[in-house]
Amino acid sequence: SSPDESEDQDLISGFLRIVDKVWVLSVALFLDSSSVVEWTQSLEDNPHRPIDHQLSYETEWDMINAVSFRRKVHAHGDGGSNHTNDRNKWAFSFNVCDLRSITVKCEGWSYITFRLKDGTALPAIHFHQGGSTAFLDSLRKSVQINESPDDESVLIVSTYCKTFSQSFENLLDDTNYGLVQVCDLHCESIISLSNQKFKKDPYTTTLGGFSKVTNYLFDAFRAPELECHQRPAEEVADLLGELIPGLEINQQEEPGFEVITRLDLGPRPEVQRRGPVTMEEWAKYQDSEGRITNVPHLKDLIFKGGLCHAVRREAWKFLLSYFSWNSTHEERKLLQKRKTDEYFIMKLQWKSVSEEQERRNSRLRDYRSLIEKDVNRTDRNNKFYEGLDNPGLILLHDILMTYCMYDFDLGYVQGMSDLLSPILFVMENEVDAFWCFVSFMDEMHENFEEQMQGMKTQLIQLSTLLRLLDLAFWNYLEAQDSGYLYFCFRWLLIRFKRELQFQDVLRLWEVMWTRLPCQNFHLLVCCAILDSEKQKIMDRKYGFNEILKHINELSMKLDIEEILSKSEAICMQIKNCKVCPKHDYELIHFNQGLDVSTFPNGAAIPSKANMSDGLPCETVALLNVIRHTI
């Protein structure tokens, strides 16, 4: 119902959704609104397709190409930066934790009213087609709902999940099997982080379970209220340490090893950023045949300000190495024709599998099931993907299924849909999005492999870098059993995709894809975020559980421009550090990353015999990783 009595229409159509954003449960009312793009169906469904599409490379593949794009014109010209501001003024969203009661009444049809803990009563939601019971049943899976003793039409909501708390208390005491079980907040299943499942799907077991823990860890690890003690942080840290085997970066150094001492890195310079590269600026860097000229300077402009949305569709293909910077227009057309054929041949492979065949292919069934589940909850608040039966979701699904044909060994692992979604949003083309995604996955591949070597290496590098930049803060985290930096796991795994607003993710990724000013710029982004939060963490004397909870709650609250400026300033501060002689850098080679396998346990600090000018070789190597492209 419209709360405004002056409205001519007293009922507003829309749909109600239970939203799980980074495992924080909320209820949202989405009102009917236009999509970002207009979708058209396959040629046989739409014989009057525009001429330009009929002449495209994909025409001959229409038998398996079900969706195409036709972009809507935006008044602002940026193709999407204002999408989130177009909602009707009566739309609402609230955290389930803030819900006090639900009033259910029936006057020909059912309608419900939400009342929040602060006394706010939201507009009534009418279910003319039924569905109120199904909605309440879904909500009951995650919260406790009981009838009020005073009014049977009022349901009292309690968000305390007894099962969730008990599962931790019982299983953390189980020393026989070494399992951790997390009560799924969707109540779809109980996830067991066993060795077998870890090897099969490291993302589900480690990130999936861990990210669900972080929001509620403080309460989950607290003993019942009648008991006056809390589970020791050391015990929790030891438990989490088992989630990524081999990542023991904070154990006591062996005899003969030396701890890094405090270093004076000098003042941190001021950094100025610029506006995004415009279409006019981009055009100036192309010659008459389409080759990109003065690439280093163009990359520097992109690093300093990003790209306006109108440029992204073309520029990202170069940044992701789908197009060569030195290629001509004609060469790129030939490449797209060849890549279109390659893509649809692979797509046809899984499209042509019959139901009978799939019943005998458990691996393909598992991939399909996991992809369908993830696609249906990927960026559904973005207009590009929102709504029921959105064709954008079909493209997400098809590209991910085709990637399973491209990379049989890896297939699909949860989290990959997060990496594809922004690319498809920008490309608005199935084939181009796929090949750009392939290039991105070449960089991110190790994050999703069974052994998770990429994640181990990055967490070790990040810990070493933080120890170099801010020894006092690193010591504080170590004292709170947080030196593992597990709270940065999701940041690194999917490159801050769930920490930033969607448009900010686009900006961060294109800046990182310039590979400036260093290959491991994403580690400096982590350090910049931690640098902004360290004072609050230390002043409030946060312990292990509070640190996890605080970091997780930063999601969607970060300022991307502030982060990028601080990250660059930290990089320049390291670049200007004079503590390492030139010959030491040349000895380790600027173009080589950190090889943690040469150190005991992949983490310990080399002995004094291998140190130069007071710095251990590990630190020198990390400095090289950061400095070598400056």
Salt bridges, closest charged atoms under 4 A:
GLU7 OE2 - LYS89 NZ 3.77
ASP20 OD2 - HIS186 NE2 3.07
GLU38 OE1 - ARG70 NE 3.08
GLU60 OE2 - LYS337 NZ 3.91
ASP62 OD1 - ARG49 NH1 3.14
ASP137 OD1 - ARG140 NH1 3.29
GLU169 OE1 - ARG231 NH2 2.84
ASP173 OD1 - ARG231 NH1 3.44
ASP184 OD2 - LYS212 NZ 3.58
GLU188 OE1 - LYS373 NZ 3.21
GLU227 OE1 - HIS229 NE2 3.37
GLU235 OE2 - ARG231 NH1 2.89
GLU281 OE2 - ARG274 NH2 2.77
ASP287 OD2 - ARG291 NH1 3.84
GLU289 OE1 - ARG291 NH1 2.29
GLU330 OE2 - LYS333 NZ 3.94
ASP341 OD2 - LYS337 NZ 3.02
GLU342 OE2 - ARG338 NE 3.95
GLU342 OE1 - LYS339 NZ 3.67
GLU356 OE1 - ARG359 NH2 2.08
GLU356 OE2 - ARG360 NH1 3.19
GLU358 OE1 - ARG368 NH2 2.91
ASP366 OD2 - LYS200 NZ 3.92
GLU372 OE2 - HIS397 NE2 3.95
ASP374 OD1 - ARG377 NH2 3.31
ASP379 OD1 - LYS497 NZ 2.88
GLU386 OE1 - ARG87 NH2 3.35
GLU386 OE2 - LYS383 NZ 3.83
ASP398 OD2 - LYS347 NZ 3.20
ASP398 OD1 - HIS397 ND1 3.03
ASP407 OD2 - HIS445 NE2 2.73
ASP418 OD1 - LYS497 NZ 3.47
ASP418 OD2 - ARG498 NH2 2.76
GLU428 OE2 - ARG71 NH2 2.85
GLU430 OE2 - LYS347 NZ 2.73
ASP432 OD2 - LYS317 NZ 3.06
GLU443 OE2 - ARG495 NH2 3.87
GLU443 OE1 - ARG515 NH2 3.24
GLU449 OE2 - HIS445 ND1 2.69
ASP470 OD2 - LYS534 NZ 2.38
GLU499 OE2 - ARG490 NE 2.63
GLU510 OE1 - ARG312 NE 2.83
GLU510 OE2 - ARG507 NE 2.95
ASP531 OD2 - ARG268 NH1 3.35
ASP531 OD1 - LYS534 NZ 3.56
ASP531 OD2 - LYS566 NZ 3.15
GLU533 OE1 - HIS550 NE2 2.79
GLU553 OE2 - LYS549 NZ 2.62
GLU561 OE1 - ARG273 NE 2.76
GLU561 OE2 - ARG507 NH1 3.70
GLU568 OE2 - LYS304 NZ 2.50
ASP584 OD1 - HIS583 NE2 3.33
GLU586 OE2 - LYS582 NZ 3.86
